[in-house]
Amino acid sequence: MVRLFKHYVPYAVVFLGLLDALLLLTAAEWAWTIRAHQIGMAITPIADRALPLMSFAVALQMAMVAVGVYSPEALQSHKFAAARLLVAISLGVIFLSVIYFMLPGTTLWRSNSLYAMALAFGLLMTMRVASQRVFGGEAFKRRVLILGAGQRALRISRLAERDGAGFVVVGHVEMTEGQSVIPTAIARANIENLSDHVLRLNASEVVLAIEERRNAMPLADLIRLRTTGVHVNEVSTFLERETGRIDLRSTNPSWLIFSDGFTSGRRISSIFKRVFDVTASLVLLVIALPLILLGALAVKLDSRGPAFFRQTRVGIYGATFDLVKLRSMRTDAEADGKAKWAEKDDPRVTRVGKWIRLLRIDELPQVWSVLKGDMSFVGPRPERPEFVADLEEKLVYYAERHMVKPGITGWAQINYPYGASLQDARAKLEYDLYYAKNYTPFLDILILLQTIRVVLWPEGAR
């Protein structure tokens, strides 16, 4: 994988993205030339229209990222890719309209854009059909040898079997006796030279996944492998890279302390984040105010009680604040005074509440909390103090998710469906820790774009 601004991106996605950018520029230029011939206009040097061509390519590629065109499913299925490309092109129209409104004269003419979008769809789909075996096959997969044959090694092997996995396991080496759960593992004692074994398997990476590292670290093997040019990784770092989350089952305190991340060097990024939050929240409050008022009116007409409700949530460094949302449940939802998780098909949700939750309209008043500084647009979801107290006792490192400001959307929200159990909280914590560890403005932009996918396909909304 390529690490861009501390975030891991598969080689196939990077290469495909670069090809797509080239094809989008080609489609825009081709469309401009066709239209110029139709109206009898002279063909000027391409540099004269570089900005409109670039705006077209950037707008459509942002839309493609937003709707999941580069997801593993899109790399594996032509139908999935075609459907998402059509949505992306439709969304690109909106992005181009915003660019035209903010920077008039920097986009293609409407007739050019129409031709360019049709040509872009044809070129992008043709390229995907022609190269599916390359991007969806093993050409871009790393060959991994696992040192270990226990449960950790088994988890990596199962991860490699998933669709869209970026690596293939070429073998296991059993480092200690009595721990093997992989029948095909070769005992270390039966391998005369581990470096030669790695070369024979053509492995590009070795992952240390032994169950107990105390007094069992194969230092001589690791040093020899590393000095011969083989990439050596520890299981926690490997799983972080491949899954986009911090694996709590393999992570230990020393790894969190000494690994890359949680750096103070992101102070400038935090300033950028706050400037963006203030600017975007002011604009969004003005734009969304009519929708918030309509939602409030619908809530009042549908059920008795206030249109808005306040609820105490835990923010950065454990400080509490009042969160404001449109009310989507009955006023007696917690008549017994006990905090309850939302459930699937929760009977406490009102008729209007079901729809405003599905469309995320109930979340819009939270923009006020962003403007005040209690929240950010991107960050872990703020939980209620009652839930936090319980989860901090049951989940290790849960308090560390409060080292960053909570958000309306976040890495966990776009990667994991809504959950209301301890297991769900654990999975979402792993994503939240990844965000807290690897935060950059690039990751924020990626999350904001992919939130559009969650809104368009609202699986799991409650």
C-alpha positions as CSV (number, residue, x, y, z in Angstrom):
1,M,0.0,0.0,0.0
2,V,1.0,3.6,-0.5
3,R,0.8,5.8,2.6
4,L,-0.6,9.2,1.7
5,F,-0.6,11.7,4.6
6,K,-0.5,8.9,7.1
7,H,-3.4,7.0,5.5
8,Y,-2.9,3.8,3.7
9,V,-4.2,3.5,0.1
10,P,-3.9,0.3,-2.0
11,Y,-1.5,0.4,-4.9
12,A,-4.4,-0.7,-7.3
13,V,-6.5,2.2,-6.2
14,V,-3.6,4.7,-6.6
15,F,-2.8,3.4,-10.1
16,L,-6.5,3.3,-11.1
17,G,-7.1,6.8,-9.8
18,L,-4.2,8.2,-11.9
19,L,-5.5,6.4,-15.0
20,D,-9.0,7.8,-14.3
21,A,-7.7,11.3,-13.9
22,L,-6.0,11.0,-17.3
23,L,-9.2,9.6,-18.9
24,L,-11.3,12.4,-17.4
25,L,-9.0,15.0,-18.9
26,T,-9.1,13.1,-22.2
27,A,-12.9,13.1,-22.2
28,A,-13.1,16.8,-21.4
29,E,-10.7,17.7,-24.2
30,W,-12.4,15.4,-26.6
31,A,-15.8,16.9,-25.8
32,W,-14.4,20.4,-26.2
33,T,-13.0,19.5,-29.6
34,I,-16.2,17.9,-30.8
35,R,-18.3,21.0,-29.8
36,A,-15.8,23.3,-31.4
37,H,-16.1,21.5,-34.7
38,Q,-19.9,21.6,-34.4
39,I,-20.0,25.4,-34.1
40,G,-17.1,26.1,-36.4
41,M,-14.8,27.5,-33.8
42,A,-11.0,27.4,-34.2
43,I,-9.1,24.9,-32.2
44,T,-6.9,26.8,-29.8
45,P,-3.9,25.4,-27.8
46,I,-4.9,23.1,-25.0
47,A,-3.2,25.4,-22.5
48,D,-6.0,28.0,-23.1
49,R,-8.6,25.7,-21.5
50,A,-6.4,24.0,-19.0
51,L,-8.4,25.3,-16.0
52,P,-11.9,24.1,-17.3
53,L,-10.4,20.7,-18.1
54,M,-8.9,20.4,-14.7
55,S,-12.1,21.5,-12.9
56,F,-14.1,18.9,-14.8
57,A,-11.6,16.1,-13.9
58,V,-11.3,17.2,-10.2
59,A,-15.1,17.5,-9.8
60,L,-15.8,14.0,-11.2
61,Q,-13.0,12.3,-9.4
62,M,-14.2,13.8,-6.1
63,A,-17.6,12.4,-6.9
64,M,-16.2,9.0,-7.7
65,V,-14.4,8.9,-4.4
66,A,-17.6,10.0,-2.6
67,V,-19.8,7.3,-3.9
68,G,-17.4,4.4,-3.6
69,V,-16.1,3.9,-7.2
70,Y,-12.8,2.8,-5.7
71,S,-14.2,0.4,-3.2
72,P,-13.3,-3.4,-3.4
73,E,-16.8,-4.2,-4.7
74,A,-16.3,-1.8,-7.6
75,L,-13.0,-3.4,-8.5
76,Q,-14.6,-6.8,-8.5
77,S,-17.9,-6.2,-10.3
78,H,-18.6,-4.5,-13.6
79,K,-22.3,-3.9,-12.6
80,F,-21.4,-2.3,-9.3
81,A,-18.8,-0.1,-11.0
82,A,-21.2,1.0,-13.7
83,A,-23.9,1.8,-11.2
84,R,-21.6,3.9,-9.0
85,L,-20.1,5.6,-12.0
86,L,-23.5,6.8,-13.1
87,V,-24.2,8.1,-9.6
88,A,-20.8,9.8,-9.6
89,I,-21.4,11.5,-12.9
90,S,-24.8,12.8,-11.6
91,L,-23.1,14.0,-8.5
92,G,-20.4,15.6,-10.6
93,V,-23.0,17.9,-12.1
94,I,-23.6,19.3,-8.6
95,F,-19.9,19.7,-7.9
96,L,-19.4,21.5,-11.2
97,S,-22.3,23.8,-10.4
98,V,-20.7,24.7,-7.1
99,I,-17.4,25.4,-8.8
100,Y,-19.2,27.6,-11.4
101,F,-21.0,29.5,-8.7
102,M,-17.8,30.1,-6.7
103,L,-15.4,30.6,-9.6
104,P,-17.4,31.6,-12.8
105,G,-15.6,30.9,-16.0
106,T,-13.5,28.0,-14.7
107,T,-15.7,25.2,-15.9
108,L,-16.6,23.8,-19.4
109,W,-19.7,25.1,-21.2
110,R,-22.9,23.1,-20.4
111,S,-22.9,21.5,-23.9
112,N,-19.2,20.5,-23.5
113,S,-19.9,19.1,-20.0
114,L,-22.7,16.9,-21.4
115,Y,-20.5,15.4,-24.0
116,A,-17.6,15.1,-21.6
117,M,-19.7,13.2,-19.1
118,A,-21.0,10.7,-21.7
119,L,-17.4,10.2,-23.0
120,A,-16.1,9.9,-19.5
121,F,-18.5,7.1,-18.6
122,G,-17.6,5.2,-21.8
123,L,-13.9,5.6,-21.3
124,L,-13.9,4.7,-17.6
125,M,-16.1,1.6,-18.1
126,T,-14.1,0.4,-21.1
127,M,-10.9,0.7,-19.1
128,R,-12.4,-1.2,-16.1
129,V,-13.7,-4.0,-18.3
130,A,-10.4,-4.3,-20.1
131,S,-8.3,-4.3,-16.9
132,Q,-10.5,-6.0,-14.3
133,R,-8.2,-9.0,-14.0
134,V,-5.3,-6.7,-13.4
135,F,-6.9,-4.5,-10.7
136,G,-9.1,-7.2,-9.2
137,G,-6.5,-10.0,-9.5
138,E,-3.2,-10.7,-7.8
139,A,-1.0,-8.4,-9.9
140,F,-1.2,-5.7,-7.2
141,K,-1.3,-8.0,-4.2
142,R,1.7,-8.4,-1.9
143,R,3.0,-11.9,-1.2
144,V,3.1,-12.3,2.6
145,L,4.9,-14.9,4.7
146,I,3.6,-15.2,8.2
147,L,5.9,-16.0,11.1
148,G,3.5,-17.8,13.4
149,A,0.8,-20.4,13.2
150,G,-1.6,-19.5,16.0
151,Q,-4.8,-17.5,16.2
152,R,-3.2,-14.3,15.1
153,A,-1.8,-15.9,12.0
154,L,-5.1,-17.5,11.3
155,R,-6.8,-14.1,11.4
156,I,-4.4,-12.8,8.8
157,S,-5.1,-15.8,6.6
158,R,-8.9,-15.2,6.8
159,L,-8.4,-11.6,6.1
160,A,-6.5,-12.5,2.9
161,E,-9.5,-14.6,1.7
162,R,-11.9,-11.6,1.7
163,D,-12.8,-10.0,-1.6
164,G,-10.6,-7.0,-2.4
165,A,-7.8,-8.1,0.0
166,G,-4.5,-6.4,-1.0
167,F,-2.3,-9.4,-0.1
168,V,-2.0,-13.1,-0.5
169,V,-0.5,-15.4,2.1
170,V,2.2,-17.6,0.6
171,G,3.1,-19.6,3.7
172,H,3.3,-19.9,7.5
173,V,6.3,-20.7,9.7
174,E,5.6,-22.3,13.1
175,M,7.9,-20.5,15.5
176,T,7.0,-22.3,18.7
177,E,5.6,-25.7,19.5
178,G,2.1,-26.4,20.7
179,Q,0.4,-23.3,19.3
180,S,-0.3,-24.2,15.6
181,V,-3.8,-24.1,14.3
182,I,-2.7,-24.1,10.7
183,P,-2.0,-27.6,9.4
184,T,0.1,-26.4,6.5
185,A,2.6,-24.4,8.7
186,I,6.2,-25.4,8.4
187,A,8.2,-25.7,11.7
188,R,11.0,-23.2,12.0
189,A,13.4,-26.1,12.9
190,N,12.8,-27.7,9.5
191,I,13.9,-24.5,7.6
192,E,17.7,-24.3,7.4
193,N,17.8,-20.7,6.1
194,L,14.8,-18.5,6.6
195,S,16.0,-15.8,4.2
196,D,16.4,-18.4,1.4
197,H,12.9,-19.7,2.2
198,V,11.5,-16.2,1.8
199,L,13.2,-15.8,-1.5
200,R,12.0,-19.2,-2.8
201,L,8.4,-18.2,-2.0
202,N,9.0,-14.8,-3.7
203,A,7.5,-13.1,-0.6
204,S,7.7,-9.4,-0.5
205,E,6.8,-9.0,3.2
206,V,7.1,-11.0,6.4
207,V,4.7,-10.5,9.2
208,L,5.5,-11.4,12.8
209,A,2.3,-12.9,14.3
210,I,3.5,-15.1,17.2
211,E,1.1,-15.5,20.2
212,E,3.6,-14.7,23.0
213,R,6.5,-12.4,22.3
214,R,8.1,-12.4,25.7
215,N,11.4,-14.3,25.4
216,A,10.2,-15.7,22.1
217,M,11.2,-12.9,19.6
218,P,13.2,-14.5,16.8
219,L,15.6,-11.6,16.8
220,A,18.3,-13.3,14.7
221,D,15.8,-14.2,12.0
222,L,14.2,-10.8,11.9
223,I,17.6,-9.0,11.7
224,R,18.7,-11.2,8.9
225,L,15.5,-10.7,6.9
226,R,15.5,-7.0,7.5
227,T,19.2,-6.5,6.4
228,T,18.6,-8.6,3.3
229,G,16.0,-6.1,2.1
230,V,12.8,-7.9,3.0
231,H,10.0,-5.8,4.5
232,V,9.3,-7.0,8.1
233,N,6.1,-5.9,9.9
234,E,4.6,-6.5,13.3
235,V,1.0,-7.9,13.4
236,S,-0.6,-4.8,14.9
237,T,0.9,-2.5,12.3
238,F,0.0,-4.9,9.5
239,L,-3.6,-5.2,10.6
240,E,-3.9,-1.4,11.0
241,R,-2.7,-1.0,7.4
242,E,-5.0,-3.6,5.9
243,T,-8.2,-2.9,7.9
244,G,-8.0,0.8,8.5
245,R,-8.5,0.3,12.3
246,I,-6.5,-0.4,15.4
247,D,-6.9,-4.1,16.3
248,L,-7.5,-4.3,20.0
249,R,-6.9,-8.0,20.2
250,S,-3.3,-7.7,19.1
251,T,-2.4,-4.2,20.3
252,N,-0.4,-3.7,23.5
253,P,0.5,-0.4,25.3
254,S,4.1,-0.4,24.1
255,W,2.9,-0.5,20.4
256,L,0.6,2.5,21.0
257,I,3.4,4.4,22.8
258,F,6.2,3.8,20.3
259,S,4.3,3.5,17.0
260,D,3.9,6.4,14.5
261,G,0.9,8.6,15.3
262,F,-0.7,10.8,18.0
263,T,1.9,13.4,17.2
264,S,1.9,17.0,18.4
265,G,3.0,18.0,14.9
266,R,-0.6,18.2,13.8
267,R,-1.1,21.5,15.6
268,I,-1.2,23.3,12.2
269,S,-3.7,20.7,11.0
270,S,-5.9,21.4,14.0
271,I,-5.9,25.1,13.2
272,F,-6.9,24.3,9.6
273,K,-9.6,22.0,11.0
274,R,-11.1,24.7,13.2
275,V,-11.0,27.4,10.4
276,F,-12.8,24.9,8.2
277,D,-15.4,24.0,10.9
278,V,-16.3,27.7,11.5
279,T,-16.5,28.6,7.9
280,A,-18.4,25.5,6.8
281,S,-20.8,25.6,9.8
282,L,-21.8,29.2,9.1
283,V,-22.5,28.4,5.4
284,L,-24.3,25.2,6.2
285,L,-26.5,26.8,8.9
286,V,-27.7,29.4,6.4
287,I,-28.3,26.8,3.7
288,A,-29.9,24.2,6.0
289,L,-32.0,26.5,8.1
290,P,-35.2,26.1,5.9
291,L,-34.8,22.3,6.0
292,I,-34.3,22.4,9.8
293,L,-37.4,24.5,10.2
294,L,-39.4,22.2,8.0
295,G,-38.2,19.2,9.9
296,A,-39.1,20.9,13.2
297,L,-42.6,21.6,11.9
298,A,-43.1,18.0,10.8
299,V,-41.9,16.7,14.2
300,K,-44.4,19.0,16.0
301,L,-47.3,18.0,13.8
302,D,-46.5,14.3,14.1
303,S,-46.2,13.9,17.8
304,R,-46.6,15.8,21.1
305,G,-43.5,17.4,22.6
306,P,-40.7,19.8,21.6
307,A,-39.3,19.8,18.1
308,F,-35.7,19.8,19.4
309,F,-34.1,18.0,22.3
310,R,-30.9,18.4,24.3
311,Q,-28.8,15.6,25.5
312,T,-25.6,15.6,27.5
313,R,-22.6,14.1,25.6
314,V,-18.9,13.5,26.3
315,G,-16.5,15.6,24.2
316,I,-12.8,16.2,24.0
317,Y,-10.8,15.3,27.1
318,G,-13.9,13.9,28.7
319,A,-15.6,17.3,29.1
320,T,-19.4,17.3,28.7
321,F,-21.6,19.5,26.5
322,D,-25.2,19.7,25.4
323,L,-26.0,18.2,22.0
324,V,-29.0,19.6,20.1
325,K,-30.9,17.4,17.6
326,L,-34.4,17.3,16.0
327,R,-36.5,15.0,18.2
328,S,-37.0,11.6,16.4
329,M,-38.4,9.6,19.4
330,R,-41.4,9.9,21.6
331,T,-41.0,12.1,24.7
332,D,-41.4,9.0,27.0
333,A,-38.6,7.1,25.2
334,E,-36.7,6.8,28.5
335,A,-39.6,7.1,31.0
336,D,-37.8,4.9,33.5
337,G,-34.8,7.4,33.5
338,K,-32.3,4.8,32.2
339,A,-30.2,5.4,29.1
340,K,-30.9,2.9,26.4
341,W,-29.2,2.1,23.1
342,A,-31.2,2.6,19.9
343,E,-32.3,-0.6,18.4
344,K,-33.1,-1.9,14.9
345,D,-36.7,-0.9,14.1
346,D,-36.8,0.9,17.5
347,P,-40.5,1.2,18.6
348,R,-39.7,4.5,20.3
349,V,-39.0,6.3,17.0
350,T,-41.9,8.3,15.6
351,R,-43.2,8.2,12.0
352,V,-41.5,11.4,11.1
353,G,-38.5,10.5,13.2
354,K,-37.9,7.4,11.1
355,W,-37.5,9.5,7.9
356,I,-35.4,12.3,9.4
357,R,-33.1,9.7,10.8
358,L,-32.9,7.9,7.5
359,L,-32.1,11.2,5.6
360,R,-29.9,12.4,8.5
361,I,-32.0,15.6,8.8
362,D,-32.1,15.1,12.6
363,E,-28.3,15.6,12.7
364,L,-28.4,19.1,11.1
365,P,-28.8,21.1,14.3
366,Q,-25.5,19.7,15.5
367,V,-23.8,22.2,13.2
368,W,-24.5,24.7,16.0
369,S,-22.3,22.6,18.3
370,V,-19.6,22.7,15.6
371,L,-19.8,26.4,15.4
372,K,-19.5,26.7,19.2
373,G,-16.4,24.5,19.2
374,D,-17.9,21.6,21.2
375,M,-17.7,19.4,18.1
376,S,-16.1,19.2,14.7
377,F,-17.5,18.0,11.4
378,V,-15.3,15.0,11.5
379,G,-14.4,13.0,14.6
380,P,-15.7,10.1,16.8
381,R,-19.4,10.2,17.6
382,P,-20.0,11.8,21.0
383,E,-21.6,9.3,23.4
384,R,-23.7,9.8,26.5
385,P,-21.9,9.9,29.9
386,E,-23.8,6.8,31.1
387,F,-22.6,4.7,28.1
388,V,-19.0,6.1,28.3
389,A,-18.6,5.2,32.0
390,D,-19.8,1.6,31.2
391,L,-17.6,1.2,28.1
392,E,-14.5,2.6,29.7
393,E,-14.7,-0.3,32.2
394,K,-15.3,-2.9,29.6
395,L,-13.1,-1.7,26.7
396,V,-9.4,-1.0,26.9
397,Y,-8.3,2.3,25.5
398,Y,-11.9,3.6,25.2
399,A,-10.9,6.8,27.0
400,E,-8.3,7.5,24.3
401,R,-11.0,8.2,21.7
402,H,-11.7,11.4,23.7
403,M,-8.3,12.8,22.8
404,V,-9.8,14.3,19.7
405,K,-12.9,16.5,19.3
406,P,-16.1,14.5,18.5
407,G,-17.7,14.9,15.1
408,I,-21.0,14.7,13.2
409,T,-19.4,12.2,10.8
410,G,-16.3,10.1,11.2
411,W,-14.1,7.2,10.2
412,A,-16.2,4.7,12.2
413,Q,-19.5,6.1,10.8
414,I,-18.5,5.6,7.2
415,N,-16.9,2.2,7.7
416,Y,-19.2,0.5,10.2
417,P,-23.0,0.4,10.3
418,Y,-24.9,1.7,13.3
419,G,-24.4,-0.6,16.3
420,A,-26.0,-0.9,19.7
421,S,-24.0,-3.6,21.5
422,L,-20.7,-4.0,23.2
423,Q,-19.3,-5.8,20.2
424,D,-20.4,-2.9,17.9
425,A,-18.8,-0.4,20.3
426,R,-15.6,-2.3,20.3
427,A,-15.5,-2.4,16.5
428,K,-16.2,1.4,16.2
429,L,-13.6,2.1,18.9
430,E,-11.0,0.4,16.7
431,Y,-11.9,2.8,13.8
432,D,-12.0,5.8,16.2
433,L,-8.5,5.0,17.5
434,Y,-7.2,4.8,13.9
435,Y,-8.6,8.2,13.2
436,A,-7.2,9.7,16.4
437,K,-3.8,8.1,15.6
438,N,-3.6,9.1,11.9
439,Y,-5.6,12.3,11.7
440,T,-4.7,14.7,8.9
441,P,-6.7,17.1,6.8
442,F,-6.5,14.6,3.9
443,L,-8.3,12.0,6.0
444,D,-10.9,14.5,7.0
445,I,-11.6,15.3,3.3
446,L,-11.8,11.6,2.5
447,I,-14.3,11.1,5.3
448,L,-16.4,14.1,4.3
449,L,-16.6,12.9,0.7
450,Q,-17.5,9.3,1.6
451,T,-20.2,10.6,4.0
452,I,-22.1,11.3,0.8
453,R,-22.1,7.5,0.1
454,V,-23.5,6.9,3.6
455,V,-26.3,9.4,3.0
456,L,-27.1,8.0,-0.4
457,W,-27.1,4.4,0.8
458,P,-28.1,4.7,4.4
459,E,-27.6,1.2,5.6
460,G,-27.9,0.8,9.3
461,A,-29.4,4.2,10.1
462,R,-31.4,4.2,13.3
